[in-house]
């Protein structure tokens, strides 16, 4: 079993320096580059999570959504909760960043208000990822599943019109593209997704919740109806209210009971393996650091942040359930916290690092302050 956790520092071109996300070696995490090809196919950044051993392993491809702001500044997607479920069942998990996103080359393909074309163009990156994987001795792309969250869900459904021959199943988590600047964008999205069904023969599962901040039931139910009417094979799991926003269900540990068994059952129906081969409990987090005695955990005045907003956030964090962690970067007055679920220590650092100019460090975990003044 892998036991180390590596941290790499990189500089993002044309932007302020940022710290790269930690690589979880216990999940076999690595970042590779799919080389550019010709004049139209740029290089692609892809995160891999590999089981131990030579393989070949079946493959799960997970497609990312679109964050607000410039696509080049979007960090690489790391769906760790889902990754662990597939990795412990012997799958390689591949997470490609599409053209123009993160450190992938080229520019983001927007296609304006033509969301149908947007999905088609995004799907090219997915096919390129599977073609590259097919050249690796440790990957068995004759047995693969493709899934995606939000914009990645739209990409997944578009990909289904011209899939790799080894793709057995599509899974769409809250898929779509919110384009409020486009006239009647919801109706356009419904028609686009519905039209994908006409050219898709693969089975698909769709997961949407009723309190999704991006796509209302009107949108996803309408898209599903048109997709099926056009000939698409799909099952809609409308799971109702989830937390404060059902759009975040896939990335949450609390969402596992909603989707895991349904997806595994569908995979098994397609002849794919689903038995657990390795236990990976605890691999989503950092080791718990020792208390330092710097301060009492509830002594807010000792937290070296110096802003009322940060201290209010720390007060909010003190009321959260354990396990929990609060991270800070005093230099840039950045902070981030996490509570409950898998990996709160690592998640707190990641949440802090999104706003920091230097390295975030854990200030407190659970009931202990772990900060040491430099």
N, C-alpha and C positions, 0 to 999 in steps of 0.2 A: 504494500500500500504506500502511495506517495505521501510524504509528510512535510515537504517544504512549501513555502509560499514566496514567489519571486515578485519583486516590484521593479518595473522598468520605467525610466524617465525618458520622455521624448519631447520634441518640439514640433508643434503644429505649424505648417507653413502658412504665411499670410495671416497669422493670428497671434494673440498673446501666448506666451509659453504656458503649457498646461502639463499636468502630471498624468501619465498614462494610468489606466486602471490596473490594479494588481492582477497578475496571472495566478489562477488557482491551480497549482501543480497537482493537487490531490484529485482534481477533475481532469487531469491530463490536458489542461488548457494551453493552447499555443495560437499564435497569430501568423498567418501565412499570406503571401501575395500571389494572386493569380495573375500571370503576366499579361500585358496588353497584346492585342493581336490586330494587325492591320491598322487602318486609319480610324476606324469607328469603334473599336472595342478597347476600352481603357483598362488599366490594371484594376484589380479588385482586392480589397482587404477582406479577409475571411478569418473568423475565429473558429477553431476546431477544439472539440472536447473528445478525447480518444480513450477507450478502455485500454487496460494493460494487455500486452500480447501482440502478436503479429497480425491477427485478423485472418481473413478479411471479415469485416464487421458490416452488418446492414447499416443504413444511413437514415438519419432524420435531418432534414433541412428546415431551419426556422427563419422566417423572413421578418425583418424589423419594420416598425412603423416610422412615421415622420414626426420629428420634434419641431417645435416652433423655432424660427430663426434660420440662418444660413445652413444648408445641408452639410457643408464641409466642416462645420463646427459641431455637428452631432457626434457624440461619442459612439464607439462601436457597441453594438447591442450584445448584452450578455444575459440571456434568459436562464438564470441559474436554477430556478425552481424546477422548470420543465426539463432542463438539461439533465439534472440528477436522475429524474425518473427514467429517462431513456438510456442514460449511460449505465445505470446499474442493471439494465436488461441487455447490455451488450451492444448498444448502438453507438456509432460515431455520430456526434451532433455537429453539424456544420451551420455556421451563421454568417452568410455573406453580407457585406455592406454593398448595396447596389451603386451603380455608377453615380459619382458626384457626392456620395455620402461619406462622412468621416475621412479616412485616408484612401478611399478608392479614387481612381483618377477620373478625369473628365468632369463634365458639369451635370447637374441634376436634370433629368428629362421631365419637363412639366407638362407638355402638350396642351398648355393653356387650360381651357374649360372642357376639353375633350377627355373626360375621365376614362372612357373606353380605351383610347389610345395610350393614355398614361399607364394603365395596367399592362397593356401589351408590351410597351417598351421596358417597364420595370422587370417583366418576366424574363427578358433576355439575360439579365445578370444571374437569375436563378438557374437557367439552363447552362450557362457557362460554368457555374459552380459545380453542377453535377457532371458536366463533361470533364472538368479537371479532376474531380474525385474519381471518376472512372479510370483515370490513368495511374491511380495510386494502388499499390499492392494490398494495402490494409483496408480498402473500402470496397464493399460489395454493392454497387449501385443497381444491381438487378433486383435488390430489395430495398426500396426507399419510400419514405413518406415525406410529403412537403406540407408545411403549415406556416401560418403567419398571423401576426397581430396588427390590427388597424390597417394602415396602408400596406403592411405586409400580408394581411388577409386578402385585400383586393388583389395584390400581386399574385398570391397563391391561386385565386380563382381564375385570373387571366392566364397564368402559367398552365392551368389545366386544359386549355384549348390546344396546346402543342407540347405535351409533357415528354419527359424522358421515358423511354420504353420500360424502365424498371420501376416507375412510380406506381404505387398501389393505392394510395389514399391521399386525399386533400383534407386539411383541417383549417377552418377559417374562424379566427377569434376576433370578433368585433370588427370585421373587415369593412373598409371603405376609405373615402377621401373626402374630408370636409372642405368645401370650397365656397365659403360664404360670399366671396366676391363675384361668383358666377351666377347668372340669372337662373332661378329654379334649380339650384344645384342638387337638391335632394331628388327631384324627379329625374334629373340627368343621371345621377348615381344609380338609381333604381333600374333605369333602362340599360345602363352599361353592364351592371352585374347580371341582369336578366339575360342579356344577349350572350354572355359568356357560356351560359348553359346550353345554348344551341350547338356549340362546337366541343362540348366536353362529355366524355364517356366515363371518366373516373368517378367513383363514389366520393362524397364529401360530407363532412360534419360541420355545422355552423353553430357557434356559440355566441349568443347575444343576451344582454340583460336590459331590463326595462328602464333603469336609471342611468343609461349610457349618456355621457355628456356630449358625445359626438353624433351618435346616430339613434334617433328615436325609433320606437316600434313601427311607426309608419314607414320608415326607411327600410329597416332590415326585413320586416315581414313582406313588404311590397317587392323587394328585391328577390327574396326567396320564392315567392309565388311566381314571379316572371321567370326565374331560373328554372324551376321545375316544369313550368308550362312549356318552356322552350326545349325540354328534353333532358335537362340536367338531373343527375342522381344526387339528391341531397337530403339530409335530415337536419332540421332546425331544432336546437335545444335552447328554448327561450327560458332562461333560468330566473327571471324576475329581478328583484332588487339585490344588489351586492354592495355592501359597504356604502361609501359616499358616492361612488361612481363605478358602475359595472364595467366600464371600459378598461379598468385596471385589473380585472379578474385573473387574466392569464398569468400575470407576473406575480401574483400573490400566493403565498402558501395556503391561505384560507380558501383559495379557489380550486385547489387540487381535488377535493371531493366532487366538484361540479363536473370537471372534464376528464380526469384521469381514467376512470373505469370505462367511460364511454369510448374514449379514444383507443384504449388497449383492447377492448372487445372488437372494435372495428378493425384494428390491425390484425387481430387473431383470425377474423373472418377472411382476411386477405392472405392467410397463410404465413403471417409474419410472427416471429418469436416475441413472447411477452413475459416469460418467466424471469424472475429476479436471479441474477448470477453473482452479484456482489452488493454487499451492504455499504452504503455511503453516508450513514448518519454523521452529522457534524461537519461535513466537508464544505459547507457553504459559509463558514465563518472563520475568523481568526481565533487563535488561542486567547483565552481570557487573561488580560494583563493583571498583575498584582496591584493591590492598593499601595499608594505612596505616602498617605498621611498629609498630603498637601493641604487638604481642607475637608470639612464635612460635606457630604454630598448635597445637603440642603442649604449650604451657605452660599447663596447666590452672589453675594458681594465679592467673593473670592474668584469667581469665574472671570478670567482675563479677556473679556470681550469688549467692554466699554460702550456698548450701545443698548438702548432701552429695548429695541426689537429683539436683540439676541437674548437678553435676560428674560424677556417675556417668553421666548421660545424655550428657554431652559426651565422656566417655571411650568410650562405646559408639559415638558418631557418628564418632570418629576412626578407627574400624575399618571404616567403611562405604566402598563404592566411590564414585568420582567419576562424574558431577558430584554435588556435595553442598553443603549449606548448613546453618548453625546460626544461629538467631535468638534474641534475648533482649529482655526488658524488665526492667532492673534494679529499677525502681521497685516492680513487683509480684512480682518474682522469678519471672517467667514465662519459659518457653523453648519452643522447638519446632525440630525438625530434619527434613530430608528428604534422601534420597540415591537416585541412579540414576533412570532414567525421565525423563519430561518435566517441566520446570518445577520443579526442586528449590529454586531460590531463592524463587520465589513460594510454593511449598508450605510451606517452612520458616516464612516469615512468617505464612502463614495458620494453621499449626499452633500457633504461638506466640500469635497474636492471640486464639485461642479462650479463653485463660486469663489474658490481660493486662488491666490496667486503664488503660494508656496505650499509646502507639505502640511496637510491636516494631520492632527494627532488626536487620539482619544483623550477626552478630559475625564469622563466618568462612565462606569459600566455598573449596571444594577444598583447596588447601594454603596459603591465605593468610588472615590476619586482616584484616578490612576495617573494623573498629570504630575509631571516633574518639571519645575521651572528650569530653564536653560541658563 
